[in-house]
Amino acid sequence: MSRTRLEVFSDAVFAVAITLLALNLAVAGPGHGPLLHQVADHWPSFVAYLISFATIGLIWINHHALVQNVAVVDRTLALLNLVLLVFVVLIPVDTATVAEYLALGGQDARVAVLLYAAAFMGMGFSFAGIFEWTLRSGRLRQPLPKRARWKARLRFGVASVLYLAAVAVAFVSPPVALAIIAAVPVYYIFERLEVVGSPAGDRQQ
């Protein structure tokens, strides 16, 4: 499989996933109260949308940077990439679920945020798997120096730790768990990283 084929297919999945996020933003429409009230009542949809859009957007940027540096695409990388895309495609579904149940509170809200956090956690770990694959000799056109590898692992590992924390906190406080999930893209937007990729959007220096 060529690198271009892998990237084009992945880009298509990212594009569809990020577009589907907007479908849940529509309000009920005329006959369901003043528009301003409908928009205000719809706040979980807008919050979940912003978090999901930022995270998918950053992982897309990161995925592009990493794949561009790949020297060879083998079956293992293709399968690891499919695992990543499994969780990317789940994000719009879980985003809609959070938007539907968060404001209701109770057990359903906890389960909704738990599923949401689990999707991001799966995405983070699957991207970590791709990153580990790239560390083998001959797999990158510009390999990451060995002295920088653990530093890179620690930096992109922040996302996985936060997602794990969100999964645990979701059982107690869904809003706090959602805030933890939201902190991940914010962290990677402002954190300047020296590696080619991270599970939530490193930037090259």
C-alpha positions as CSV (number, residue, x, y, z in Angstrom):
1,M,0.0,0.0,0.0
2,S,1.3,3.5,-0.9
3,R,1.6,6.2,1.7
4,T,-0.7,8.4,-0.5
5,R,-3.4,5.8,-0.5
6,L,-3.3,5.5,3.3
7,E,-3.4,9.3,3.8
8,V,-6.2,9.9,1.3
9,F,-8.4,7.2,2.9
10,S,-7.7,8.6,6.4
11,D,-8.4,12.2,5.3
12,A,-11.8,11.1,3.9
13,V,-12.7,9.5,7.2
14,F,-11.6,12.5,9.2
15,A,-13.5,14.8,7.0
16,V,-16.7,12.8,7.3
17,A,-16.4,12.4,11.1
18,I,-15.8,16.1,11.6
19,T,-18.7,17.0,9.3
20,L,-21.1,14.7,11.1
21,L,-20.5,16.6,14.3
22,A,-22.5,19.5,13.0
23,L,-25.7,17.5,12.4
24,N,-26.6,17.6,16.1
25,L,-26.5,21.4,16.3
26,A,-29.9,22.0,14.8
27,V,-32.6,23.2,17.2
28,A,-36.2,21.9,17.2
29,G,-37.4,24.9,15.2
30,P,-40.6,27.0,15.1
31,G,-43.3,25.9,17.5
32,H,-40.9,24.8,20.3
33,G,-40.4,28.1,22.0
34,P,-38.3,31.2,21.4
35,L,-35.2,30.6,19.3
36,L,-32.9,32.1,21.9
37,H,-34.3,29.7,24.5
38,Q,-33.9,26.7,22.2
39,V,-30.3,27.7,21.6
40,A,-29.7,28.1,25.3
41,D,-31.3,24.7,26.1
42,H,-29.1,23.2,23.4
43,W,-25.8,24.1,25.2
44,P,-24.6,20.6,25.7
45,S,-24.6,20.1,21.9
46,F,-22.4,23.2,21.3
47,V,-20.0,22.3,24.1
48,A,-19.6,18.7,22.9
49,Y,-19.2,19.9,19.3
50,L,-16.4,22.3,20.1
51,I,-14.5,19.7,22.1
52,S,-14.9,17.0,19.4
53,F,-14.1,19.4,16.5
54,A,-10.9,20.6,18.2
55,T,-9.7,17.1,19.1
56,I,-10.5,15.6,15.7
57,G,-8.9,18.6,14.0
58,L,-5.7,18.3,16.0
59,I,-5.4,14.6,15.5
60,W,-5.9,15.1,11.7
61,I,-3.1,17.7,11.7
62,N,-0.9,15.3,13.7
63,H,-1.8,12.3,11.6
64,H,-0.8,14.2,8.4
65,A,2.5,15.3,9.9
66,L,3.3,11.7,10.9
67,V,2.3,10.0,7.7
68,Q,4.2,12.5,5.6
69,N,7.3,11.3,7.3
70,V,6.6,7.6,6.9
71,A,9.1,5.9,4.5
72,V,7.1,2.6,4.0
73,V,3.6,1.5,4.7
74,D,3.2,-2.2,5.6
75,R,0.2,-4.3,6.7
76,T,0.8,-3.6,10.4
77,L,0.7,0.2,9.9
78,A,-2.5,-0.1,7.8
79,L,-4.2,-2.2,10.5
80,L,-3.1,0.2,13.3
81,N,-4.4,3.1,11.2
82,L,-7.8,1.3,10.9
83,V,-7.9,0.9,14.6
84,L,-7.4,4.7,15.0
85,L,-10.1,5.4,12.5
86,V,-12.5,3.1,14.4
87,F,-12.4,5.5,17.3
88,V,-12.4,8.6,15.1
89,V,-15.7,7.5,13.6
90,L,-17.2,6.7,17.0
91,I,-16.6,10.3,18.2
92,P,-19.6,11.9,16.3
93,V,-21.9,9.2,17.7
94,D,-20.7,9.7,21.3
95,T,-20.8,13.5,20.8
96,A,-24.5,13.2,19.9
97,T,-25.1,10.9,22.9
98,V,-23.4,13.4,25.3
99,A,-25.5,16.3,23.9
100,E,-28.6,14.3,24.4
101,Y,-28.0,13.1,28.0
102,L,-25.6,15.5,29.7
103,A,-28.2,18.0,30.8
104,L,-30.5,15.3,32.1
105,G,-28.0,14.2,34.8
106,G,-28.1,10.9,36.6
107,Q,-26.9,7.5,35.5
108,D,-27.5,8.2,31.8
109,A,-25.3,11.3,31.9
110,R,-22.5,9.3,33.5
111,V,-22.7,6.6,30.9
112,A,-22.8,9.1,28.0
113,V,-19.7,10.9,29.2
114,L,-18.0,7.6,30.0
115,L,-18.6,6.4,26.4
116,Y,-17.3,9.8,25.1
117,A,-14.1,9.6,27.2
118,A,-13.6,6.0,26.1
119,A,-13.7,6.9,22.4
120,F,-11.0,9.5,22.9
121,M,-9.0,7.2,25.1
122,G,-9.1,4.6,22.3
123,M,-8.1,7.1,19.8
124,G,-5.1,8.2,22.0
125,F,-3.9,4.7,22.6
126,S,-4.3,3.7,18.9
127,F,-2.3,6.7,17.8
128,A,0.4,5.8,20.4
129,G,0.5,2.4,18.7
130,I,1.2,4.1,15.4
131,F,3.8,6.3,16.9
132,E,5.6,3.2,18.4
133,W,5.5,1.6,15.0
134,T,7.4,4.5,13.5
135,L,10.3,4.2,16.0
136,R,11.6,1.0,14.3
137,S,14.6,1.5,12.0
138,G,13.9,2.4,8.4
139,R,10.2,3.4,8.9
140,L,10.6,7.1,8.9
141,R,12.4,9.3,6.4
142,Q,13.6,11.5,9.2
143,P,13.8,9.3,12.3
144,L,13.3,10.7,15.8
145,P,16.6,10.6,17.6
146,K,16.7,7.9,20.3
147,R,17.5,10.5,23.0
148,A,14.2,12.3,22.2
149,R,11.9,9.2,22.2
150,W,11.0,9.0,25.9
151,K,10.5,12.7,26.0
152,A,8.1,12.4,23.1
153,R,6.3,9.4,24.7
154,L,5.8,11.4,28.0
155,R,4.5,14.4,26.1
156,F,1.9,12.7,24.0
157,G,1.1,10.4,27.0
158,V,-0.5,13.4,28.7
159,A,-3.6,12.8,26.6
160,S,-3.9,9.2,27.5
161,V,-3.6,9.9,31.2
162,L,-6.2,12.7,31.1
163,Y,-8.6,10.5,29.1
164,L,-8.1,7.7,31.7
165,A,-8.9,10.2,34.4
166,A,-12.0,11.3,32.6
167,V,-13.2,7.7,32.4
168,A,-12.8,7.4,36.1
169,V,-14.3,10.8,37.0
170,A,-17.3,10.2,34.7
171,F,-18.7,7.8,37.3
172,V,-18.8,10.6,39.9
173,S,-19.2,13.9,37.9
174,P,-19.9,14.0,34.2
175,P,-19.3,17.8,33.9
176,V,-15.9,17.5,35.5
177,A,-15.0,14.5,33.2
178,L,-16.1,16.6,30.2
179,A,-13.9,19.5,31.4
180,I,-10.9,17.1,31.6
181,I,-11.6,15.9,28.0
182,A,-11.8,19.5,26.9
183,A,-8.4,20.2,28.6
184,V,-6.6,17.8,26.2
185,P,-6.9,19.9,23.0
186,V,-6.3,23.1,24.9
187,Y,-3.1,21.6,26.3
188,Y,-1.8,20.5,22.9
189,I,-2.7,23.8,21.2
190,F,-0.4,25.7,23.6
191,E,2.2,23.1,24.2
192,R,5.1,23.4,21.8
193,L,6.4,19.9,21.0
194,E,9.5,18.8,19.2
195,V,8.1,15.5,18.0
196,V,6.2,14.7,14.8
197,G,3.1,13.5,16.5
198,S,0.9,13.1,19.6
199,P,-2.5,11.7,20.2
200,A,-4.1,15.1,20.4
201,G,-2.1,17.3,18.1
202,D,1.6,18.0,18.7
203,R,3.2,20.7,16.6
204,Q,6.6,20.6,15.1
205,Q,9.1,23.3,16.1
